[in-house]
Structure formats: C-alpha cells, structure tokens
C-alpha cells in the first residue's frame, strides 16, 4: 500500500516546517480582504500564509510584520485577535 505524501508548509513566524493540517492558514482573498481560514477541507481561495499554533510564532509574525509581508497587505488587528483565540484553543487541546 502506498503512503500518501503529507503537505508541508513553512510558518511565517519562526520559519519552521510542519504538516499543513497542524498550521493555521491566513488568506488574502482576491478582493483584498484578510481572513483566518478555518475551513480545512474546502479552503478559501486567495494568497495564503501559515502560522504555527504557538504564541511565540504568532508574536514573531506580528512584531516583524512577517504576515503582512507574506500577504502583501496590512493585516487588521481583528485577524490577530482571531489568531490569538485559535492559538489559545490549540494550547488547551494539547
């Protein structure tokens, strides 16, 4: 039986590589709106960037404006608040 290849993505915060399903995706839609993509199976269309569910990675992505650079648009504060919620949930679950 063949083993399926696991898609790997890079965290914009720390630069670490992890399986895509373990990361949080932030997307810039074709209309220019920035959203946190929580759909998993049917992802939102647009330019995506990934952040590990780790407070240090999120802090690095915010402080260094790495998320803004990856998406090429300013990231609204409410997106960072939503990311903080998802990171907190991931920490509680582990």
N, C-alpha and C positions, 0 to 999 in steps of 0.2 A: 504494500500500500504506500502511495506517495504522500510525503508530508507537505502540507501547504506552506508556502513562504509567508512569513509574518511581516507586514509592512512596518518599517522603522521610520520614525520621524525625529527631527532634532528640536530640542527645547530652545526657544529664543532667549530664555533667561540664563541658563547655565551652559548651553551648548552640548548637553548630554544627549545621547541617542537612546530611545526607548520604543517599545512597540506602540503603534498608533493608538490602539484601544486603551492604553494606560494614560494618554495625554488628554488635555483639554484643548479643543480647537476654537480659535477666534477667527472670524471670517469678515472680510470686506466684501460686501455684495456688489454686483455690477452697478447698483445705484449709488454706491459710495458709503452705505450705512455699515457700521461696525457692530457685530453681534457675537455673542458667545454661542457656538454651535453645540447644542446638547442632543441633536437628533440621532447621532451614532450611525444607524443603518442607512438612512437617506440623508446624506449631508447636504447642507446649504451650498448653493453654487457661489463661486467667487474665490478670491485670493485668501488662502488660509495660512495661519501660523499656529504653532503648537506650544503649550506651556505645560511643564510637569506639575502635577498637583502637589506642590511643595511651596511653602511660604517663602523660602529663600529664592527660589526660581522666579516666583511672581514679583518679589521685591526687586530683583535684578532686572527683570523685564521692564518694570515701571521706572526705576531710577535711571537706567541707562537709555530710556526711550527705545529699547530694542523692539518692542512690539509695534510701536509707531513706525519704525524704520522698515520692519518686515512687511507691514501692510501698506506703507507709503501714504498714510493719512493719520491725522491726530486721533487718538483713542479717547473717547469720552470717559469721564470719571465713573459713570454708572456701569460701564463694561468692567472696569477694575473692581468695583464693588461686587458684581456678579461673580467674577473670578475668585474673589476672596471667599465668597459663600461656598463655591464649589470645592475650593481647596480645603476649607474647614470641614465640609462633609466627607471628603476623601480621607482626611486625617481621623475623623471619628470612626469611619468604617474599617480602618486598618488596625 
